[in-house]
Amino acid sequence: MFGRGTSSAGIGKAAVNCLLIGSMAICLIPHAYAQKKKKDKQKGQETVAVKPQIDTSKLVWPSPPDVARIRWVTALEGEPPKTEAPATGKKKKHSWMDRIAGVQDAVPKKDVRFRLVQPYGVAVDSKGRIYAADTYVGAIFVFDLKNELNQSGSQDLNPVSMIANGKDAQFKGLIGVAVDDNDRLFAVDVLLRTISVFDANHKFETSFGSDVLVQPNCAAIDTENRFLYVTDAAKNNVAVFDADSYKLLRTIGGPPKKEGDDEPGTFARPTYVAVDHDGNVYVTDTLNSRIQIFDADGQFISTFGRAGDRPGFFSRPKGVAVDGDGHVWVADSAQDNVQVYDRSGQLLAFFGDHGPFPGEFILPTGLTIDKQNRVIVAEQHFPGRLQVFRYVTDAEAAAEKGKDGKSEEKPAAKPAEQAAKSPGEVQK
């Protein structure tokens, strides 16, 4: 279970009170390091304060001495800079005639890199590669963290590759992405109203859905039942396709009978969708500020959440994912945080605040959790980025807590020593 957190204040912001829910609350640790220009009155010069270095190895929730349940791992922004060999030898001197003639050294080519701008949907394949659909760039970024860790200047170990519009596929409004257990990739295009399919080697195979979808957003795969779920914000439903034949099987939900009605099973702009180990389907009903849960047959099970501007409530829920312990993670794009719930809708934890630093968010949208318990959150601030966290499971936390408990235990006092103590001092 999540441990109890403690309160912390962010610089430049009002103090943020931690929300304690039973024994499972995690505190919010903001990192709003606002830097202001300072003017030297004596010299009349303007200087800029140096930004503090953040020790991300200690960026965990909750903070010590509680057992950490969420650890910050890294941030992904796009292609890394290329490593250039250091220049050798002295710089050639030009004669006065060269200078008059305007002779110059060759200008090195600019290192052009592709950066995330508006990543939305995210997914992970069996090899642990992270996929991010970037609407603005018109490409699917593929991050291989294993290559990034092993990279030593070799071009064969590029940690970032792309499935790009006009080169590898035809995209117009790329927004969502999903990967099945065979590493087939499904890309959602909101403007073309299609789902594009790529094989495990990222080669385009086919596209479908234009005769069914109007404003598709994101997709999720039920690998056990071979269902592909696609949210449709215009139709206010979730389309269910056969993941192999691409045939439409049914739809889930629909628009309300009258405007403003929030009857369970109806949607107001559904955006993200996720599937748990039991085949249950979780949908962010964004404008209704709630999460709705359905079974594998499309039957309504339950719902939780309501509108509000603090943890425990939703403003603009977008990304949703379910971890191996059954906790439901929700990215709220208006509150700039991630909230964690149990199936009944009880708030267990929250983390994040508005800002560009590690552990902060600006417009978090996509969210996924892989088999390695990595939590990947996509942000649409400019430039965009992905933040990767590590979820510490219930079993891991229990083992760590037991280890800490043993180390803190003191040897029992002898009977004679206990008798000499007052009742309040007797060790228990």
Backbone hydrogen bonds, N-H to C=O, Kabsch-Sander energy under -0.5 kcal/mol:
donor,donor_aa,acceptor,acceptor_aa,energy
8,S,16,V,-1.1
13,K,10,G,-1.4
16,V,8,S,-0.8
17,N,15,A,-0.7
20,L,18,C,-0.6
21,I,19,L,-0.6
22,G,20,L,-0.6
24,M,21,I,-2.5
29,I,27,C,-0.5
33,Y,31,H,-1.6
34,A,32,A,-1.6
38,K,47,T,-2.2
40,D,38,K,-0.5
40,D,45,Q,-3.3
41,K,39,K,-0.8
44,G,40,D,-2.2
45,Q,40,D,-0.5
47,T,38,K,-2.7
47,T,45,Q,-0.5
49,A,36,K,-0.8
55,D,53,Q,-0.6
56,T,54,I,-1.5
58,K,55,D,-1.5
59,L,56,T,-1.5
60,V,58,K,-1.4
61,W,70,I,-2.3
66,D,63,S,-1.3
69,R,61,W,-2.6
70,I,61,W,-2.0
71,R,390,R,-2.1
72,W,59,L,-2.4
73,V,388,V,-3.0
74,T,388,V,-1.4
76,L,386,L,-3.1
79,E,114,F,-2.5
84,E,82,K,-0.6
99,R,95,S,-2.2
100,I,96,W,-1.9
101,A,97,M,-2.2
102,G,98,D,-0.7
103,V,98,D,-2.9
112,V,110,K,-1.3
113,R,111,D,-0.5
115,R,113,R,-0.5
116,L,77,E,-2.9
120,Y,133,A,-2.6
121,G,175,I,-2.1
123,A,131,Y,-1.9
125,D,129,R,-1.9
128,G,125,D,-1.6
130,I,143,F,-2.6
131,Y,123,A,-3.2
132,A,141,F,-2.2
133,A,121,G,-2.5
134,D,132,A,-0.7
134,D,139,A,-2.5
135,T,118,Q,-2.0
135,T,133,A,-0.7
138,G,134,D,-1.9
139,A,134,D,-1.2
140,I,163,I,-2.2
141,F,132,A,-2.5
141,F,139,A,-0.7
142,V,161,S,-3.0
143,F,130,I,-3.1
143,F,141,F,-0.5
144,D,142,V,-0.5
144,D,159,P,-3.2
145,L,143,F,-0.7
148,E,144,D,-1.7
149,L,145,L,-2.3
150,N,146,K,-1.5
151,Q,147,N,-1.0
157,L,154,S,-1.3
158,N,155,Q,-0.6
161,S,142,V,-2.2
163,I,140,I,-2.0
164,A,162,M,-0.7
165,N,138,G,-1.7
166,G,169,A,-3.1
167,K,164,A,-1.1
168,D,164,A,-2.5
169,A,164,A,-1.4
171,F,169,A,-0.6
175,I,188,V,-2.8
176,G,188,V,-1.2
178,A,186,F,-2.0
180,D,184,R,-2.0
183,D,180,D,-1.7
185,L,198,F,-2.4
186,F,178,A,-3.1
187,A,185,L,-0.5
187,A,196,S,-2.8
188,V,176,G,-2.7
189,D,194,T,-2.5
190,V,173,G,-2.7
190,V,188,V,-0.6
193,R,189,D,-1.2
194,T,189,D,-1.1
195,I,208,F,-2.9
196,S,187,A,-2.8
196,S,194,T,-0.5
197,V,206,T,-3.3
198,F,185,L,-2.5
199,D,203,K,-2.4
202,H,199,D,-2.2
205,E,197,V,-3.3
206,T,197,V,-1.0
208,F,195,I,-1.7
212,V,209,G,-1.9
213,L,209,G,-3.3
217,N,231,T,-2.2
218,C,271,T,-0.7
220,A,229,Y,-1.9
222,D,227,F,-3.0
223,T,221,I,-0.9
226,R,222,D,-1.5
227,F,222,D,-1.5
228,L,241,F,-2.7
229,Y,220,A,-3.0
229,Y,227,F,-0.5
230,V,239,A,-2.4
231,T,218,C,-2.2
232,D,237,N,-2.7
233,A,215,Q,-2.3
236,N,232,D,-1.2
237,N,232,D,-1.4
238,V,252,I,-2.2
239,A,230,V,-2.9
240,V,250,R,-2.8
241,F,228,L,-2.9
241,F,239,A,-0.6
242,D,247,K,-2.6
243,A,226,R,-2.5
246,Y,242,D,-2.0
249,L,240,V,-3.3
250,R,240,V,-1.3
252,I,238,V,-2.4
261,D,258,K,-2.0
266,T,263,E,-1.9
267,F,236,N,-0.5
267,F,254,G,-2.3
271,T,284,T,-2.0
272,Y,318,K,-0.5
274,A,282,Y,-2.1
276,D,280,N,-2.0
279,G,276,D,-1.7
281,V,294,F,-3.2
282,Y,274,A,-3.0
283,V,292,Q,-2.4
284,T,272,Y,-2.2
285,D,283,V,-0.9
285,D,290,R,-2.3
286,T,269,R,-1.0
286,T,284,T,-1.5
287,L,268,A,-2.2
288,N,285,D,-0.8
289,S,286,T,-1.4
290,R,285,D,-1.4
291,I,304,F,-2.9
292,Q,283,V,-2.2
293,I,302,S,-3.0
294,F,281,V,-2.5
295,D,299,Q,-2.4
298,G,295,D,-2.1
301,I,293,I,-3.1
302,S,293,I,-1.2
304,F,291,I,-2.1
308,G,314,F,-1.8
313,F,310,R,-1.8
314,F,306,R,-2.6
318,K,331,A,-3.0
319,G,365,T,-0.8
321,A,329,W,-2.0
323,D,327,H,-2.1
326,G,323,D,-1.8
328,V,341,Y,-3.0
329,W,321,A,-3.2
329,W,327,H,-0.6
330,V,339,Q,-2.8
331,A,319,G,-2.4
332,D,330,V,-0.6
332,D,337,N,-2.6
333,S,316,R,-2.3
333,S,331,A,-0.7
336,D,332,D,-1.2
337,N,332,D,-1.3
338,V,351,F,-2.5
339,Q,330,V,-2.7
340,V,349,A,-3.2
341,Y,328,V,-2.8
342,D,346,Q,-1.7
345,G,342,D,-2.0
348,L,340,V,-3.5
349,A,340,V,-1.7
350,F,26,I,-0.6
351,F,338,V,-2.0
355,G,361,F,-1.4
360,E,357,F,-2.4
361,F,353,D,-3.2
365,T,378,A,-3.0
368,T,376,I,-1.7
370,D,374,R,-1.9
373,N,370,D,-1.7
375,V,389,F,-2.6
376,I,368,T,-2.7
376,I,374,R,-0.6
377,V,375,V,-0.5
377,V,387,Q,-2.6
378,A,366,G,-2.0
379,E,385,R,-2.5
380,Q,362,I,-0.6
380,Q,363,L,-1.7
381,H,362,I,-0.9
384,G,116,L,-1.0
385,R,379,E,-1.1
386,L,76,L,-2.6
387,Q,377,V,-2.6
388,V,74,T,-3.1
389,F,375,V,-2.8
389,F,387,Q,-0.5
390,R,71,R,-2.9
391,Y,373,N,-3.2
391,Y,389,F,-0.5
392,V,69,R,-3.2
393,T,391,Y,-0.7
397,A,393,T,-2.7
398,A,394,D,-2.4
399,A,395,A,-2.2
400,E,396,E,-2.3
401,K,397,A,-2.6
402,G,398,A,-2.4
403,K,399,A,-2.1
404,D,400,E,-2.4
405,G,401,K,-2.4
406,K,402,G,-2.0
407,S,403,K,-1.7
408,E,404,D,-1.3
409,E,405,G,-0.8
409,E,406,K,-0.6
418,Q,414,K,-2.5
419,A,415,P,-2.2
420,A,416,A,-1.1
421,K,417,E,-0.7
421,K,418,Q,-0.8
425,E,422,S,-1.9
426,V,422,S,-0.9
